[in-house]
Amino acid sequence: MAGDGYGLQGFAVPEGVEDLHTLLGRAGAEHPDLDPSDLMLFETAVIEIANNVVEHGVPSGQVRWRFTLHVRPDQLEATLSDSGEALTDGFDPTMPDVLAEEGRGLPLAHAILDKIEYTRHDDANHWRMVRRRTPDDGA
Amino acid sequence: MQIEQSEREGVVVLTTSGRFNMVSAPRMKARIDETVAAGNPRIVVDLSGIEFMDSSGLGALIGGLKTARQASGDLRIAAPGEQVVTVLRLTNLDRILRPYASVEEAVNGW
């Protein structure tokens, strides 16, 4: 029987984002009861947070990360921890103007997730992401 | 991401597949810019083969839309899957990038 916990670690680079896609796909394949839409939305949010680390992590290309995912009966939970410098700009969930060409990543993740927390401790950044699953009997 | 180019009734169709993300978005934006610069400001992006789009992909489409409109053309998107439709809706971009059901519909409606 498949477990409910998944994890990986590596460098916060575009290839690492591909690894996250693969891991989330595996979690979905091993949990056929998981609503594909729940997984799709959660994956979208996770990738946006990961992109943010890749794009803004300092020192660029040398930041390491550790990702953990738990498929709970009632929710999906993930943590992305990275060794980069502390986030200094804060976290603005406001969606930018429709003609803006950037700045939608974190607002998009915020719109999808039921909980998104950023903390800094032990010389690392930690993003905790939670989305409640659609109840099986909710259809 | 793969990008294939064709032409229908004076409209350039860019058929894409794979993941439209931070890696492929700059390449797609450059392709749109080149297409407009070559005198083809009416563009349809066929998204039917896109399995995943992130906000970088959205940014490339918005940038391409602006480039096309500045050249008196337009950029339309066709046949997006569920994930793409969802990110368009959550970011309010479906207001200015209204998805067409098919490439044919996008081209015919010009």
gemmi code that builds the backbone of each chain (N, CA, C; Angstrom):
import gemmi

chains = {
    "A": [
        ("MET", (0.855, -1.188, 0.000), (0.000, 0.000, 0.000), (0.887, 1.232, 0.000)),
        ("ALA", (0.502, 2.207, -0.793), (1.306, 3.426, -0.895), (1.206, 4.240, 0.394)),
        ("GLY", (2.336, 4.836, 0.796), (2.311, 5.709, 1.950), (1.738, 7.054, 1.573)),
        ("ASP", (1.536, 7.923, 2.583), (0.950, 9.221, 2.249), (1.997, 10.322, 2.236)),
        ("GLY", (3.274, 9.972, 2.503), (4.309, 10.989, 2.560), (5.293, 10.884, 1.411)),
        ("TYR", (5.680, 12.035, 0.888), (6.615, 12.097, -0.234), (7.623, 13.201, 0.054)),
        ("GLY", (8.812, 13.043, -0.513), (9.794, 14.101, -0.315), (10.890, 14.053, -1.349)),
        ("LEU", (11.548, 15.181, -1.522), (12.739, 15.241, -2.356), (13.582, 16.419, -1.897)),
        ("GLN", (14.847, 16.386, -2.286), (15.704, 17.531, -2.022), (16.661, 17.704, -3.194)),
        ("GLY", (17.137, 18.928, -3.349), (18.026, 19.223, -4.465), (18.269, 20.713, -4.563)),
        ("PHE", (18.678, 21.156, -5.730), (18.923, 22.572, -5.939), (17.666, 23.249, -6.485)),
        ("ALA", (17.475, 24.505, -6.056), (16.330, 25.287, -6.515), (16.629, 25.859, -7.895)),
        ("VAL", (16.525, 24.989, -8.878), (16.794, 25.351, -10.279), (15.645, 24.796, -11.124)),
        ("PRO", (15.495, 25.244, -12.387), (14.369, 24.769, -13.200), (14.249, 23.248, -13.275)),
        ("GLU", (15.370, 22.539, -13.318), (15.295, 21.072, -13.358), (14.661, 20.533, -12.067)),
        ("GLY", (14.901, 21.217, -10.978), (14.295, 20.821, -9.705), (12.785, 20.993, -9.728)),
        ("VAL", (12.313, 22.015, -10.451), (10.869, 22.207, -10.592), (10.259, 21.024, -11.354)),
        ("GLU", (10.967, 20.549, -12.363), (10.496, 19.367, -13.092), (10.369, 18.168, -12.152)),
        ("ASP", (11.320, 18.039, -11.234), (11.266, 16.939, -10.265), (10.025, 17.050, -9.375)),
        ("LEU", (9.641, 18.286, -9.054), (8.433, 18.473, -8.235), (7.195, 18.016, -9.004)),
        ("HIS", (7.130, 18.370, -10.290), (6.009, 17.895, -11.126), (5.934, 16.366, -11.077)),
        ("THR", (7.090, 15.740, -11.235), (7.137, 14.278, -11.269), (6.663, 13.684, -9.954)),
        ("LEU", (7.119, 14.264, -8.852), (6.737, 13.755, -7.540), (5.233, 13.893, -7.306)),
        ("LEU", (4.690, 15.063, -7.667), (3.253, 15.283, -7.478), (2.445, 14.337, -8.369)),
        ("GLY", (2.955, 14.081, -9.565), (2.282, 13.129, -10.451), (2.264, 11.730, -9.863)),
        ("ARG", (3.376, 11.362, -9.225), (3.454, 10.045, -8.603), (2.474, 9.940, -7.437)),
        ("ALA", (2.401, 11.013, -6.656), (1.453, 11.014, -5.533), (0.020, 10.831, -6.042)),
        ("GLY", (-0.294, 11.485, -7.151), (-1.637, 11.349, -7.719), (-1.901, 9.938, -8.201)),
        ("ALA", (-0.897, 9.349, -8.859), (-1.060, 7.993, -9.383), (-1.240, 6.983, -8.264)),
        ("GLU", (-0.611, 7.248, -7.122), (-0.690, 6.307, -6.003), (-1.894, 6.572, -5.088)),
        ("HIS", (-2.635, 7.625, -5.395), (-3.843, 7.939, -4.622), (-5.004, 8.149, -5.589)),
        ("PRO", (-5.528, 7.057, -6.140), (-6.620, 7.193, -7.116), (-7.868, 7.845, -6.535)),
        ("ASP", (-7.969, 7.879, -5.204), (-9.126, 8.531, -4.589), (-8.974, 10.050, -4.556)),
        ("LEU", (-7.782, 10.536, -4.899), (-7.537, 11.969, -4.856), (-8.163, 12.623, -6.086)),
        ("ASP", (-9.040, 13.582, -5.854), (-9.710, 14.290, -6.941), (-8.657, 14.939, -7.844)),
        ("PRO", (-8.668, 14.631, -9.150), (-7.663, 15.215, -10.059), (-7.640, 16.739, -10.022)),
        ("SER", (-8.788, 17.358, -9.808), (-8.820, 18.823, -9.754), (-8.109, 19.350, -8.502)),
        ("ASP", (-8.273, 18.632, -7.391), (-7.563, 19.025, -6.167), (-6.057, 18.961, -6.379)),
        ("LEU", (-5.615, 17.875, -6.998), (-4.180, 17.715, -7.241), (-3.685, 18.763, -8.240)),
        ("MET", (-4.452, 19.015, -9.284), (-4.061, 19.990, -10.297), (-3.897, 21.380, -9.679)),
        ("LEU", (-4.842, 21.756, -8.854), (-4.762, 23.076, -8.227), (-3.590, 23.143, -7.250)),
        ("PHE", (-3.429, 22.087, -6.463), (-2.336, 22.081, -5.489), (-0.994, 22.136, -6.205)),
        ("GLU", (-0.862, 21.368, -7.283), (0.371, 21.372, -8.065), (0.656, 22.781, -8.606)),
        ("THR", (-0.392, 23.445, -9.084), (-0.220, 24.803, -9.603), (0.351, 25.723, -8.528)),
        ("ALA", (-0.196, 25.621, -7.316), (0.271, 26.479, -6.221), (1.702, 26.136, -5.814)),
        ("VAL", (1.979, 24.842, -5.686), (3.334, 24.417, -5.290), (4.373, 24.908, -6.295)),
        ("ILE", (4.057, 24.771, -7.573), (5.011, 25.171, -8.606), (5.242, 26.685, -8.575)),
        ("GLU", (4.193, 27.452, -8.287), (4.389, 28.910, -8.208), (5.318, 29.282, -7.052)),
        ("ILE", (5.136, 28.621, -5.918), (6.021, 28.899, -4.776), (7.455, 28.482, -5.130)),
        ("ALA", (7.587, 27.325, -5.769), (8.920, 26.848, -6.151), (9.565, 27.786, -7.175)),
        ("ASN", (8.772, 28.232, -8.159), (9.296, 29.187, -9.137), (9.848, 30.424, -8.447)),
        ("ASN", (9.110, 30.865, -7.438), (9.523, 32.071, -6.722), (10.887, 31.876, -6.067)),
        ("VAL", (11.098, 30.685, -5.510), (12.402, 30.391, -4.895), (13.496, 30.343, -5.963)),
        ("VAL", (13.179, 29.709, -7.092), (14.177, 29.617, -8.177), (14.546, 31.008, -8.688)),
        ("GLU", (13.532, 31.851, -8.877), (13.767, 33.161, -9.495), (14.397, 34.159, -8.535)),
        ("HIS", (14.025, 34.074, -7.262), (14.466, 35.109, -6.326), (15.400, 34.587, -5.241)),
        ("GLY", (15.677, 33.299, -5.237), (16.556, 32.741, -4.219), (17.988, 33.266, -4.376)),
        ("VAL", (18.586, 33.604, -3.258), (19.956, 34.136, -3.252), (20.800, 33.285, -2.314)),
        ("PRO", (22.018, 32.876, -2.773), (22.658, 33.118, -4.074), (22.071, 32.250, -5.191)),
        ("SER", (21.771, 32.906, -6.317), (21.081, 32.255, -7.423), (21.804, 30.990, -7.895)),
        ("GLY", (21.050, 29.921, -8.053), (21.609, 28.662, -8.546), (22.288, 27.822, -7.479)),
        ("GLN", (22.482, 28.396, -6.307), (23.169, 27.656, -5.247), (22.267, 27.356, -4.057)),
        ("VAL", (21.012, 27.771, -4.174), (20.065, 27.534, -3.084), (19.621, 26.070, -3.138)),
        ("ARG", (19.624, 25.421, -2.016), (19.142, 24.048, -1.936), (17.760, 24.041, -1.300)),
        ("TRP", (16.934, 23.088, -1.701), (15.609, 23.009, -1.097), (15.257, 21.573, -0.727)),
        ("ARG", (14.277, 21.493, 0.158), (13.728, 20.203, 0.578), (12.208, 20.335, 0.523)),
        ("PHE", (11.572, 19.390, -0.163), (10.121, 19.436, -0.336), (9.503, 18.207, 0.304)),
        ("THR", (8.464, 18.405, 1.056), (7.718, 17.271, 1.602), (6.241, 17.445, 1.277)),
        ("LEU", (5.582, 16.342, 1.007), (4.158, 16.352, 0.669), (3.464, 15.258, 1.456)),
        ("HIS", (2.310, 15.595, 2.025), (1.489, 14.591, 2.697), (0.080, 14.639, 2.122)),
        ("VAL", (-0.371, 13.476, 1.702), (-1.747, 13.336, 1.216), (-2.583, 12.852, 2.392)),
        ("ARG", (-3.250, 13.765, 3.063), (-4.096, 13.427, 4.212), (-5.510, 13.125, 3.715)),
        ("PRO", (-6.279, 12.439, 4.556), (-7.656, 12.143, 4.150), (-8.476, 13.400, 3.847)),
        ("ASP", (-8.167, 14.481, 4.554), (-8.975, 15.686, 4.385), (-8.255, 16.825, 3.672)),
        ("GLN", (-6.938, 16.740, 3.542), (-6.226, 17.845, 2.909), (-4.871, 17.416, 2.366)),
        ("LEU", (-4.365, 18.279, 1.484), (-3.012, 18.126, 0.952), (-2.131, 19.138, 1.669)),
        ("GLU", (-0.986, 18.657, 2.153), (-0.069, 19.524, 2.884), (1.326, 19.394, 2.282)),
        ("ALA", (1.991, 20.524, 2.104), (3.359, 20.478, 1.595), (4.194, 21.550, 2.285)),
        ("THR", (5.471, 21.269, 2.396), (6.417, 22.253, 2.916), (7.596, 22.327, 1.965)),
        ("LEU", (7.962, 23.534, 1.615), (9.154, 23.757, 0.809), (10.107, 24.603, 1.641)),
        ("SER", (11.243, 24.028, 1.983), (12.247, 24.736, 2.780), (13.468, 24.964, 1.914)),
        ("ASP", (14.019, 26.187, 1.974), (15.190, 26.466, 1.148), (16.256, 27.203, 1.938)),
        ("SER", (17.492, 27.040, 1.470), (18.660, 27.570, 2.171), (19.000, 29.002, 1.760)),
        ("GLY", (18.151, 29.619, 0.964), (18.435, 30.971, 0.484), (18.337, 32.015, 1.585)),
        ("GLU", (18.716, 33.227, 1.203), (18.633, 34.332, 2.158), (17.177, 34.630, 2.479)),
        ("ALA", (16.958, 35.321, 3.596), (15.592, 35.596, 4.040), (14.853, 36.449, 3.024)),
        ("LEU", (13.554, 36.171, 2.909), (12.691, 36.967, 2.049), (12.556, 38.358, 2.669)),
        ("THR", (12.834, 39.385, 1.896), (12.811, 40.743, 2.470), (11.621, 41.558, 1.988)),
        ("ASP", (11.020, 41.144, 0.887), (9.964, 41.970, 0.292), (8.585, 41.694, 0.874)),
        ("GLY", (8.473, 40.710, 1.762), (7.163, 40.355, 2.257), (6.390, 39.575, 1.207)),
        ("PHE", (5.113, 39.435, 1.431), (4.289, 38.585, 0.587), (2.983, 39.309, 0.301)),
        ("ASP", (2.858, 39.851, -0.911), (1.666, 40.601, -1.279), (0.752, 39.714, -2.128)),
        ("PRO", (-0.429, 39.343, -1.606), (-1.316, 38.444, -2.356), (-2.195, 39.166, -3.376)),
        ("THR", (-1.965, 40.467, -3.582), (-2.820, 41.224, -4.502), (-2.520, 40.862, -5.953)),
        ("MET", (-3.544, 40.477, -6.690), (-3.371, 40.140, -8.106), (-3.058, 41.424, -8.881)),
        ("PRO", (-1.994, 41.413, -9.703), (-1.643, 42.633, -10.439), (-2.646, 42.937, -11.551)),
        ("ASP", (-2.493, 44.108, -12.167), (-3.332, 44.522, -13.289), (-3.324, 43.448, -14.385)),
        ("VAL", (-4.419, 43.346, -15.123), (-4.509, 42.284, -16.133), (-3.442, 42.409, -17.219)),
        ("LEU", (-2.917, 43.593, -17.448), (-1.902, 43.749, -18.487), (-0.468, 43.605, -17.960)),
        ("ALA", (-0.323, 43.349, -16.657), (1.023, 43.120, -16.111), (1.573, 41.806, -16.650)),
        ("GLU", (2.881, 41.754, -16.828), (3.496, 40.541, -17.376), (4.153, 39.688, -16.296)),
        ("GLU", (4.122, 40.157, -15.063), (4.672, 39.340, -13.975), (3.977, 39.711, -12.668)),
        ("GLY", (4.324, 38.984, -11.620), (3.779, 39.290, -10.303), (2.539, 38.492, -9.930)),
        ("ARG", (2.190, 37.471, -10.724), (0.974, 36.702, -10.430), (1.240, 35.421, -9.646)),
        ("GLY", (2.487, 35.019, -9.515), (2.795, 33.726, -8.931), (2.271, 33.541, -7.516)),
        ("LEU", (2.700, 34.397, -6.597), (2.263, 34.247, -5.212), (0.769, 34.545, -5.053)),
        ("PRO", (0.216, 35.569, -5.738), (-1.244, 35.751, -5.643), (-2.019, 34.538, -6.161)),
        ("LEU", (-1.532, 33.891, -7.191), (-2.208, 32.699, -7.710), (-2.163, 31.575, -6.672)),
        ("ALA", (-1.004, 31.365, -6.073), (-0.890, 30.346, -5.026), (-1.825, 30.673, -3.858)),
        ("HIS", (-1.879, 31.941, -3.504), (-2.737, 32.381, -2.400), (-4.212, 32.115, -2.702)),
        ("ALA", (-4.593, 32.305, -3.978), (-5.991, 32.094, -4.370), (-6.382, 30.620, -4.299)),
        ("ILE", (-5.416, 29.741, -4.492), (-5.684, 28.303, -4.535), (-5.668, 27.671, -3.147)),
        ("LEU", (-4.740, 28.115, -2.314), (-4.494, 27.425, -1.044), (-5.437, 27.906, 0.053)),
        ("ASP", (-5.765, 26.990, 0.953), (-6.536, 27.373, 2.129), (-5.621, 27.958, 3.192)),
        ("LYS", (-4.359, 27.555, 3.147), (-3.394, 28.109, 4.100), (-2.043, 28.220, 3.411)),
        ("ILE", (-1.395, 29.363, 3.558), (-0.043, 29.534, 3.045), (0.723, 30.350, 4.084)),
        ("GLU", (1.810, 29.773, 4.565), (2.579, 30.409, 5.645), (4.048, 30.492, 5.236)),
        ("TYR", (4.626, 31.629, 5.497), (6.066, 31.778, 5.290), (6.710, 32.028, 6.647)),
        ("THR", (7.735, 31.250, 6.970), (8.487, 31.496, 8.202), (9.978, 31.402, 7.896)),
        ("ARG", (10.747, 32.021, 8.766), (12.203, 31.972, 8.642), (12.768, 31.455, 9.962)),
        ("HIS", (13.353, 30.312, 9.921), (14.046, 29.822, 11.114), (15.118, 28.826, 10.710)),
        ("ASP", (16.079, 28.633, 11.586), (17.217, 27.729, 11.341), (17.930, 28.064, 10.018)),
        ("ASP", (18.094, 29.355, 9.765), (18.796, 29.814, 8.556), (18.156, 29.307, 7.273)),
        ("ALA", (16.859, 29.128, 7.303), (16.169, 28.648, 6.100), (14.793, 29.310, 5.986)),
        ("ASN", (14.306, 29.369, 4.744), (12.945, 29.837, 4.486), (12.031, 28.614, 4.441)),
        ("HIS", (10.853, 28.760, 4.978), (9.904, 27.644, 4.994), (8.539, 28.130, 4.499)),
        ("TRP", (8.071, 27.479, 3.443), (6.720, 27.749, 2.939), (5.869, 26.533, 3.275)),
        ("ARG", (4.787, 26.754, 3.989), (3.851, 25.666, 4.291), (2.562, 25.917, 3.514)),
        ("MET", (2.135, 24.905, 2.789), (0.977, 25.051, 1.890), (-0.061, 23.978, 2.209)),
        ("VAL", (-1.302, 24.385, 2.332), (-2.382, 23.436, 2.639), (-3.583, 23.733, 1.737)),
        ("ARG", (-4.142, 22.688, 1.175), (-5.426, 22.824, 0.486), (-6.330, 21.683, 0.927)),
        ("ARG", (-7.546, 22.027, 1.351), (-8.514, 21.005, 1.757), (-8.997, 20.250, 0.535)),
        ("ARG", (-9.156, 18.954, 0.696), (-9.627, 18.126, -0.414), (-11.133, 18.244, -0.575)),
        ("THR", (-11.606, 18.075, -1.789), (-13.030, 18.023, -2.054), (-13.567, 16.733, -1.447)),
        ("PRO", (-14.605, 16.808, -0.603), (-15.131, 15.577, 0.014), (-15.614, 14.595, -1.046)),
        ("ASP", (-15.399, 13.305, -0.776), (-15.805, 12.260, -1.717), (-17.303, 12.299, -2.003)),
        ("ASP", (-18.069, 12.617, -0.949), (-19.530, 12.604, -1.107), (-20.070, 13.981, -1.487)),
        ("GLY", (-19.155, 14.862, -1.892), (-19.591, 16.220, -2.184), (-20.138, 16.405, -3.585)),
        ("ALA", (-20.023, 15.356, -4.406), (-20.449, 15.531, -5.796), (-21.965, 15.521, -5.920)),
    ],
    "B": [
        ("MET", (8.741, 22.566, -23.944), (7.557, 22.861, -24.746), (7.920, 22.869, -26.223)),
        ("GLN", (7.060, 22.282, -27.042), (7.232, 22.293, -28.489), (6.363, 23.404, -29.075)),
        ("ILE", (6.883, 24.093, -30.102), (6.113, 25.134, -30.787), (6.168, 24.847, -32.288)),
        ("GLU", (4.996, 24.668, -32.883), (4.942, 24.479, -34.336), (4.119, 25.606, -34.943)),
        ("GLN", (4.583, 26.076, -36.088), (3.935, 27.228, -36.714), (3.267, 26.844, -38.023)),
        ("SER", (2.067, 27.381, -38.241), (1.372, 27.186, -39.509), (0.582, 28.455, -39.807)),
        ("GLU", (-0.056, 28.502, -40.948), (-0.826, 29.691, -41.300), (-2.173, 29.284, -41.862)),
        ("ARG", (-3.207, 30.022, -41.427), (-4.557, 29.765, -41.930), (-5.226, 31.111, -42.216)),
        ("GLU", (-5.566, 31.314, -43.426), (-6.315, 32.514, -43.812), (-5.674, 33.795, -43.286)),
        ("GLY", (-4.368, 33.887, -43.427), (-3.668, 35.104, -43.014), (-3.412, 35.199, -41.523)),
        ("VAL", (-3.743, 34.153, -40.792), (-3.521, 34.128, -39.339), (-2.426, 33.102, -39.034)),
        ("VAL", (-1.444, 33.500, -38.244), (-0.401, 32.552, -37.846), (-0.893, 31.749, -36.643)),
        ("VAL", (-0.802, 30.447, -36.744), (-1.201, 29.565, -35.641), (0.060, 28.965, -35.028)),
        ("LEU", (0.240, 29.209, -33.741), (1.362, 28.616, -33.008), (0.799, 27.477, -32.164)),
        ("THR", (1.145, 26.283, -32.533), (0.635, 25.103, -31.839), (1.668, 24.654, -30.810)),
        ("THR", (1.237, 24.615, -29.557), (2.173, 24.354, -28.464), (1.824, 23.051, -27.761)),
        ("SER", (2.823, 22.458, -27.140), (2.576, 21.257, -26.342), (3.627, 21.157, -25.238)),
        ("GLY", (3.260, 20.441, -24.181), (4.183, 20.287, -23.054), (3.827, 21.235, -21.917)),
        ("ARG", (4.850, 21.692, -21.201), (4.634, 22.614, -20.077), (5.025, 24.024, -20.498)),
        ("PHE", (4.101, 24.950, -20.283), (4.319, 26.358, -20.617), (4.697, 27.027, -19.296)),
        ("ASN", (6.025, 27.089, -19.038), (6.464, 27.493, -17.699), (7.656, 28.450, -17.760)),
        ("MET", (8.336, 28.599, -16.640), (9.411, 29.583, -16.553), (10.557, 29.268, -17.515)),
        ("VAL", (10.667, 28.024, -17.926), (11.721, 27.651, -18.877), (11.308, 28.008, -20.306)),
        ("SER", (10.072, 27.669, -20.656), (9.638, 27.839, -22.048), (9.009, 29.194, -22.338)),
        ("ALA", (8.557, 29.915, -21.313), (7.848, 31.184, -21.547), (8.687, 32.209, -22.312)),
        ("PRO", (9.970, 32.417, -21.973), (10.753, 33.398, -22.740), (10.873, 33.021, -24.215)),
        ("ARG", (10.960, 31.722, -24.499), (11.065, 31.253, -25.873), (9.763, 31.525, -26.626)),
        ("MET", (8.655, 31.306, -25.963), (7.357, 31.554, -26.592), (7.158, 33.046, -26.848)),
        ("LYS", (7.520, 33.870, -25.881), (7.379, 35.327, -26.059), (8.241, 35.793, -27.230)),
        ("ALA", (9.459, 35.270, -27.336), (10.351, 35.638, -28.438), (9.754, 35.206, -29.779)),
        ("ARG", (9.127, 34.042, -29.786), (8.518, 33.539, -31.025), (7.368, 34.439, -31.465)),
        ("ILE", (6.564, 34.884, -30.518), (5.458, 35.798, -30.838), (6.015, 37.126, -31.352)),
        ("ASP", (7.028, 37.648, -30.679), (7.635, 38.914, -31.109), (8.175, 38.793, -32.536)),
        ("GLU", (8.827, 37.677, -32.835), (9.386, 37.468, -34.184), (8.262, 37.405, -35.226)),
        ("THR", (7.176, 36.742, -34.854), (6.045, 36.596, -35.776), (5.434, 37.957, -36.101)),
        ("VAL", (5.254, 38.770, -35.076), (4.695, 40.113, -35.282), (5.674, 40.961, -36.091)),
        ("ALA", (6.958, 40.889, -35.759), (7.975, 41.674, -36.472), (8.061, 41.290, -37.946)),
        ("ALA", (7.689, 40.054, -38.246), (7.723, 39.588, -39.637), (6.479, 40.017, -40.408)),
        ("GLY", (5.628, 40.806, -39.763), (4.452, 41.326, -40.457), (3.195, 40.503, -40.274)),
        ("ASN", (3.181, 39.660, -39.229), (2.014, 38.815, -38.957), (1.479, 39.090, -37.548)),
        ("PRO", (0.700, 40.170, -37.380), (0.228, 40.523, -36.027), (-1.052, 39.800, -35.604)),
        ("ARG", (-1.594, 38.942, -36.466), (-2.788, 38.170, -36.064), (-2.339, 36.743, -35.755)),
        ("ILE", (-2.428, 36.402, -34.487), (-1.851, 35.140, -34.013), (-2.876, 34.367, -33.180)),
        ("VAL", (-2.946, 33.078, -33.425), (-3.714, 32.175, -32.564), (-2.728, 31.214, -31.910)),
        ("VAL", (-2.790, 31.137, -30.602), (-1.964, 30.168, -29.884), (-2.843, 28.972, -29.526)),
        ("ASP", (-2.539, 27.845, -30.129), (-3.271, 26.602, -29.859), (-2.680, 25.976, -28.589)),
        ("LEU", (-3.488, 25.970, -27.538), (-3.012, 25.480, -26.238), (-3.483, 24.054, -25.944)),
        ("SER", (-4.048, 23.382, -26.931), (-4.651, 22.066, -26.660), (-3.637, 21.043, -26.156)),
        ("GLY", (-2.357, 21.225, -26.511), (-1.345, 20.277, -26.068), (-0.610, 20.686, -24.803)),
        ("ILE", (-1.042, 21.788, -24.194), (-0.367, 22.247, -22.978), (-0.940, 21.513, -21.767)),
        ("GLU", (-0.089, 20.789, -21.073), (-0.547, 20.031, -19.911), (-0.479, 20.847, -18.625)),
        ("PHE", (0.329, 21.909, -18.648), (0.474, 22.716, -17.425), (0.987, 24.101, -17.802)),
        ("MET", (0.359, 25.134, -17.252), (0.851, 26.492, -17.460), (1.025, 27.176, -16.111)),
        ("ASP", (2.141, 27.888, -15.958), (2.335, 28.650, -14.722), (2.222, 30.145, -15.022)),
        ("SER", (2.489, 30.970, -14.013), (2.296, 32.410, -14.200), (3.305, 32.990, -15.184)),
        ("SER", (4.429, 32.330, -15.398), (5.372, 32.785, -16.419), (4.745, 32.653, -17.803)),
        ("GLY", (4.024, 31.557, -18.024), (3.330, 31.359, -19.287), (2.251, 32.414, -19.492)),
        ("LEU", (1.516, 32.719, -18.420), (0.500, 33.771, -18.503), (1.148, 35.095, -18.901)),
        ("GLY", (2.294, 35.397, -18.288), (2.992, 36.645, -18.587), (3.426, 36.717, -20.040)),
        ("ALA", (3.872, 35.588, -20.580), (4.294, 35.555, -21.983), (3.110, 35.807, -22.911)),
        ("LEU", (1.946, 35.248, -22.560), (0.757, 35.468, -23.397), (0.308, 36.929, -23.332)),
        ("ILE", (0.356, 37.515, -22.137), (-0.029, 38.927, -22.009), (0.957, 39.813, -22.781)),
        ("GLY", (2.244, 39.511, -22.667), (3.251, 40.273, -23.414), (3.031, 40.147, -24.910)),
        ("GLY", (2.703, 38.941, -25.353), (2.440, 38.712, -26.770), (1.184, 39.420, -27.235)),
        ("LEU", (0.178, 39.419, -26.387), (-1.073, 40.129, -26.698), (-0.794, 41.620, -26.913)),
        ("LYS", (-0.001, 42.202, -26.025), (0.314, 43.635, -26.140), (1.118, 43.912, -27.411)),
        ("THR", (2.092, 43.051, -27.697), (2.912, 43.224, -28.908), (2.044, 43.168, -30.158)),
        ("ALA", (1.140, 42.191, -30.204), (0.268, 42.038, -31.377), (-0.664, 43.235, -31.532)),
        ("ARG", (-1.222, 43.701, -30.419), (-2.160, 44.830, -30.491), (-1.455, 46.124, -30.877)),
        ("GLN", (-0.209, 46.271, -30.442), (0.555, 47.469, -30.829), (0.791, 47.503, -32.336)),
        ("ALA", (0.750, 46.329, -32.961), (0.936, 46.244, -34.416), (-0.422, 46.126, -35.118)),
        ("SER", (-1.484, 46.581, -34.428), (-2.852, 46.563, -34.973), (-3.368, 45.158, -35.224)),
        ("GLY", (-2.840, 44.187, -34.512), (-3.321, 42.816, -34.621), (-3.923, 42.373, -33.304)),
        ("ASP", (-3.885, 41.081, -33.064), (-4.417, 40.549, -31.812), (-3.835, 39.154, -31.583)),
        ("LEU", (-3.934, 38.695, -30.372), (-3.512, 37.332, -30.041), (-4.693, 36.638, -29.392)),
        ("ARG", (-5.023, 35.484, -29.914), (-6.134, 34.709, -29.376), (-5.619, 33.350, -28.922)),
        ("ILE", (-6.297, 32.801, -27.935), (-5.909, 31.472, -27.463), (-7.040, 30.491, -27.758)),
        ("ALA", (-6.644, 29.268, -28.088), (-7.630, 28.265, -28.474), (-7.417, 26.956, -27.721)),
        ("ALA", (-8.530, 26.325, -27.387), (-8.583, 24.958, -26.875), (-7.736, 24.698, -25.620)),
        ("PRO", (-7.774, 25.616, -24.639), (-7.009, 25.332, -23.421), (-7.640, 24.197, -22.617)),
        ("GLY", (-6.813, 23.445, -21.919), (-7.306, 22.393, -21.037), (-7.763, 22.958, -19.704)),
        ("GLU", (-8.186, 22.045, -18.816), (-8.792, 22.476, -17.544), (-7.829, 23.298, -16.688)),
        ("GLN", (-6.562, 22.870, -16.635), (-5.615, 23.591, -15.762), (-5.393, 25.008, -16.267)),
        ("VAL", (-5.259, 25.164, -17.580), (-5.032, 26.499, -18.150), (-6.263, 27.382, -17.942)),
        ("VAL", (-7.443, 26.827, -18.190), (-8.676, 27.593, -17.974), (-8.766, 28.066, -16.525)),
        ("THR", (-8.369, 27.180, -15.614), (-8.448, 27.521, -14.189), (-7.497, 28.657, -13.829)),
        ("VAL", (-6.256, 28.614, -14.307), (-5.320, 29.694, -13.944), (-5.722, 31.006, -14.626)),
        ("LEU", (-6.301, 30.926, -15.813), (-6.798, 32.153, -16.459), (-7.902, 32.778, -15.612)),
        ("ARG", (-8.793, 31.922, -15.101), (-9.918, 32.436, -14.309), (-9.448, 32.996, -12.973)),
        ("LEU", (-8.550, 32.278, -12.307), (-8.100, 32.713, -10.985), (-7.290, 34.007, -11.037)),
        ("THR", (-6.684, 34.280, -12.185), (-5.893, 35.507, -12.330), (-6.669, 36.604, -13.058)),
        ("ASN", (-7.953, 36.345, -13.341), (-8.831, 37.304, -14.040), (-8.430, 37.548, -15.492)),
        ("LEU", (-7.511, 36.762, -16.012), (-7.035, 37.003, -17.373), (-8.010, 36.513, -18.433)),
        ("ASP", (-9.013, 35.732, -18.015), (-10.013, 35.304, -18.993), (-10.820, 36.497, -19.508)),
        ("ARG", (-10.688, 37.660, -18.831), (-11.381, 38.860, -19.300), (-10.747, 39.408, -20.577)),
        ("ILE", (-9.431, 39.263, -20.714), (-8.780, 39.824, -21.911), (-8.206, 38.732, -22.808)),
        ("LEU", (-8.111, 37.513, -22.296), (-7.682, 36.375, -23.114), (-8.813, 35.350, -23.076)),
        ("ARG", (-9.866, 35.657, -23.804), (-11.033, 34.784, -23.792), (-10.734, 33.538, -24.622)),
        ("PRO", (-10.809, 32.374, -24.020), (-10.462, 31.163, -24.776), (-11.487, 30.835, -25.862)),
        ("TYR", (-10.996, 30.522, -27.042), (-11.847, 30.000, -28.108), (-11.829, 28.479, -27.999)),
        ("ALA", (-12.953, 27.873, -28.378), (-13.082, 26.428, -28.208), (-12.122, 25.657, -29.110)),
        ("SER", (-11.811, 26.239, -30.271), (-10.943, 25.543, -31.219), (-10.169, 26.568, -32.043)),
        ("VAL", (-9.119, 26.101, -32.711), (-8.363, 26.976, -33.613), (-9.281, 27.488, -34.720)),
        ("GLU", (-10.130, 26.601, -35.240), (-11.035, 26.993, -36.317), (-11.923, 28.159, -35.873)),
        ("GLU", (-12.453, 28.050, -34.686), (-13.333, 29.108, -34.179), (-12.570, 30.422, -34.017)),
        ("ALA", (-11.344, 30.334, -33.537), (-10.535, 31.546, -33.342), (-10.198, 32.206, -34.673)),
        ("VAL", (-9.881, 31.406, -35.661), (-9.516, 31.943, -36.978), (-10.753, 32.471, -37.700)),
        ("ASN", (-11.833, 31.701, -37.672), (-13.036, 32.090, -38.405), (-13.671, 33.356, -37.852)),
        ("GLY", (-13.544, 33.542, -36.562), (-14.208, 34.678, -35.944), (-13.481, 36.002, -36.124)),
        ("TRP", (-12.392, 36.012, -36.880), (-11.610, 37.251, -36.955), (-12.337, 38.325, -37.739)),
    ],
}
model = gemmi.Model(1)
for chain_id, residues in chains.items():
    chain = gemmi.Chain(chain_id)
    for i, (resn, *xyz) in enumerate(residues, 1):
        res = gemmi.Residue()
        res.name, res.seqid = resn, gemmi.SeqId(i, " ")
        for name, pos in zip(("N", "CA", "C"), xyz):
            atom = gemmi.Atom()
            atom.name, atom.element = name, gemmi.Element(name[0])
            atom.pos, atom.b_iso = gemmi.Position(*pos), 0.0
            res.add_atom(atom)
        chain.add_residue(res)
    model.add_chain(chain)
structure = gemmi.Structure()
structure.add_model(model)
structure.setup_entities()
